[in-house]
Amino acid sequence: MTLLDYAYPTLIFAHLLLFVLWLGADVGVFILGQHFRKRNIYSLDQRIVLLKLLVLVDLVPRTAWALMVPISLSLSYAGGWWDLPILIVIFAWVIAAIWLWLIFDAHAHDMTPRASLNRKWEGWLRYFLCAGYLFLGLESLLTAHPIAVGWLAAKALMFGLIFAAAIMIDVAFKPVGGQLATLLAEGSNDQTELPLLKTMNRTRIWVWCVYLLLLATAWLGVVKPS
């Protein structure tokens, strides 16, 4: 076999690896979040450490999410599943590189105007990709164009829904910053803890949506139903 012969199976491996890292690390984030809620077991200082670990582990699924876009398009192109121009694949890699830079630069400069600006641009990028995948999936399922393969069109739609659910996680989680600042300033009591708990419970709904959509998308890719 030549190096080119290894390209497609290597992309499959990378695709599966990203799925494992995304879902596995996200479960780690979920578990850390669950333990952060247990104020009857952990001190406030211990819970803050758990929260810092949560933010750090959360970089893994965010990285996998960004890389899943160019990897999936490269896989579709290399496998002949979708006759898309190579320039779109290259553009997807450029978008992923920008996305990753925004993620890690925001993390490196957290709690600064620079981080806020990065996250704002990242948000607009995700909105654009979410709308693009939703349109691509729906259009392809209804007209068999531009994606003629039914399971791949459904997978594109599911990926768009994953974008939407993941965006809603950030939207639902947004009040945590102010609530956490109040908790640190006033200490742990029902007045500071219950609003934070309510926000985290609301966020968990969208987290479960992402898990279910990821599993459904993986099933489509493996089974490839006609």
C-alpha positions in Angstrom: 0.0 0.0 0.0 1.1 3.6 -0.7 0.9 6.5 1.7 -2.3 7.6 -0.1 -3.9 4.2 0.6 -3.5 4.9 4.3 -5.1 8.3 4.1 -8.7 7.2 4.3 -8.4 4.7 7.1 -6.2 7.2 9.0 -9.0 9.8 8.7 -11.5 7.2 10.0 -9.2 6.6 13.0 -8.9 10.3 13.6 -12.7 10.7 13.3 -13.3 8.0 15.9 -10.6 9.3 18.2 -12.2 12.8 18.2 -15.6 11.2 19.0 -14.0 9.3 22.0 -12.2 12.4 23.2 -15.2 14.6 22.8 -17.7 12.3 24.6 -15.2 11.0 27.2 -13.9 14.4 28.2 -17.4 15.8 28.3 -18.4 13.0 30.8 -15.4 14.1 32.9 -16.6 17.7 32.8 -20.1 16.5 33.8 -18.7 14.5 36.8 -16.6 17.4 38.0 -19.7 19.6 37.8 -21.7 17.1 39.8 -19.1 17.1 42.6 -18.9 20.9 42.5 -22.5 20.9 43.5 -21.9 18.9 46.7 -21.4 21.6 49.3 -22.1 19.2 52.1 -19.0 17.1 51.2 -16.5 19.6 49.9 -15.3 22.9 51.2 -15.6 26.0 49.1 -11.9 26.0 48.3 -12.1 22.4 47.2 -15.0 23.1 45.0 -13.2 26.0 43.3 -10.3 23.6 42.5 -12.9 21.2 41.0 -14.2 24.1 38.9 -10.8 25.0 37.7 -10.2 21.4 36.7 -13.6 21.4 34.9 -12.6 24.4 32.8 -9.3 22.8 31.9 -10.8 19.4 31.0 -13.5 21.3 29.0 -10.7 22.3 26.5 -10.6 18.7 25.2 -14.2 18.5 23.9 -14.0 22.0 22.6 -10.9 21.1 20.7 -12.5 17.9 19.4 -15.6 19.9 18.3 -13.5 22.3 16.3 -11.4 19.5 14.6 -14.5 17.4 13.8 -15.5 19.9 11.1 -12.4 19.6 8.8 -11.9 15.9 9.7 -15.5 14.9 8.7 -15.3 16.9 5.5 -11.9 15.4 4.7 -13.3 12.0 5.4 -16.3 12.6 3.1 -14.0 13.8 0.3 -11.4 11.0 0.6 -14.1 8.3 0.8 -16.0 9.6 -2.2 -19.2 10.0 -0.1 -19.7 13.6 -1.1 -18.4 15.2 -4.3 -17.4 18.6 -2.7 -14.6 20.9 -4.0 -11.2 20.4 -2.4 -11.2 24.2 -1.7 -14.0 23.7 0.8 -12.0 21.1 2.6 -9.0 23.4 2.8 -11.2 26.3 4.0 -12.6 24.0 6.7 -9.1 23.4 8.0 -8.4 27.2 8.0 -11.7 27.8 10.0 -10.7 25.1 12.5 -7.3 26.6 13.0 -8.9 30.0 13.7 -11.4 28.4 16.0 -8.7 26.6 18.0 -6.7 29.8 18.3 -9.8 31.6 19.7 -10.4 28.8 22.2 -6.9 28.6 23.6 -6.1 32.3 23.4 -9.3 33.0 25.4 -8.2 30.4 28.0 -4.7 31.8 28.2 -6.1 35.4 28.8 -9.2 34.4 30.8 -11.1 37.2 32.7 -9.7 39.9 30.3 -11.3 42.0 27.5 -9.2 40.0 25.0 -10.7 36.7 26.2 -14.2 38.3 26.0 -13.6 39.4 22.4 -12.2 36.0 21.5 -15.3 34.3 22.8 -17.5 36.7 21.0 -15.9 35.9 17.7 -16.0 32.2 18.5 -19.7 32.5 19.2 -20.3 34.1 15.8 -18.3 31.4 14.1 -20.3 28.6 15.9 -23.6 30.3 14.9 -22.4 30.4 11.3 -21.4 26.7 11.3 -24.6 25.7 13.1 -26.8 27.4 10.5 -24.6 26.0 7.7 -24.9 22.4 8.9 -28.6 22.6 9.6 -29.2 24.0 6.1 -26.9 21.4 4.5 -28.6 18.5 6.3 -32.2 19.6 5.6 -31.6 20.6 2.0 -29.8 17.3 1.3 -32.5 15.2 3.0 -35.2 17.0 1.0 -33.6 17.2 -2.4 -30.6 14.7 -2.3 -28.4 17.7 -3.1 -25.6 18.6 -2.4 -25.3 15.4 -0.4 -26.9 12.5 -2.1 -26.2 9.8 0.5 -29.1 9.8 2.9 -27.2 8.7 6.1 -24.5 11.3 5.5 -27.2 14.0 5.0 -28.8 13.0 8.2 -25.5 13.1 10.0 -24.9 16.7 8.7 -28.3 17.6 10.2 -27.5 15.9 13.5 -24.1 17.7 13.6 -26.0 21.0 13.2 -28.2 20.1 16.1 -25.1 19.3 18.2 -23.9 22.8 17.4 -27.3 24.2 18.6 -27.3 22.2 21.8 -23.7 23.0 22.6 -24.3 26.7 22.0 -27.2 26.4 24.4 -24.9 25.0 27.0 -22.9 28.1 27.0 -26.0 30.3 26.9 -27.5 28.5 29.9 -24.1 28.5 31.8 -23.5 32.2 31.3 -25.0 33.4 34.6 -22.5 31.2 36.5 -19.8 33.9 36.3 -21.8 36.4 38.3 -23.3 33.8 40.6 -19.9 32.4 41.4 -18.5 35.9 42.2 -21.4 36.4 44.6 -20.6 33.0 46.2 -17.0 33.9 46.7 -17.8 37.3 48.1 -20.6 36.3 50.5 -19.7 32.7 51.3 -21.8 29.5 51.0 -25.4 29.8 52.0 -28.8 29.1 50.4 -29.0 32.6 49.0 -25.7 32.2 47.1 -25.9 28.5 46.3 -29.5 27.9 45.2 -29.4 30.3 42.1 -26.1 28.7 41.1 -27.6 25.2 41.5 -30.6 26.2 39.4 -28.3 27.4 36.6 -26.3 24.2 36.6 -29.5 22.1 36.6 -30.7 24.0 33.6 -27.4 23.6 31.8 -27.5 19.8 32.3 -30.5 19.5 30.1 -28.5 20.7 27.1 -25.5 18.5 28.1 -27.7 15.4 27.9 -29.0 16.6 24.5 -25.4 16.8 23.2 -24.6 13.3 24.6 -27.7 11.8 22.9 -27.0 13.6 19.6 -23.4 12.5 19.6 -24.4 8.9 20.1 -27.0 9.1 17.3 -24.5 10.7 15.0 -21.9 8.0 15.7 -24.5 5.3 15.0 -25.3 6.9 11.6 -21.6 6.9 10.7 -21.0 3.3 11.7 -24.3 1.6 10.6 -24.8 3.8 7.5 -28.5 3.0 7.2 -29.9 3.2 3.7 
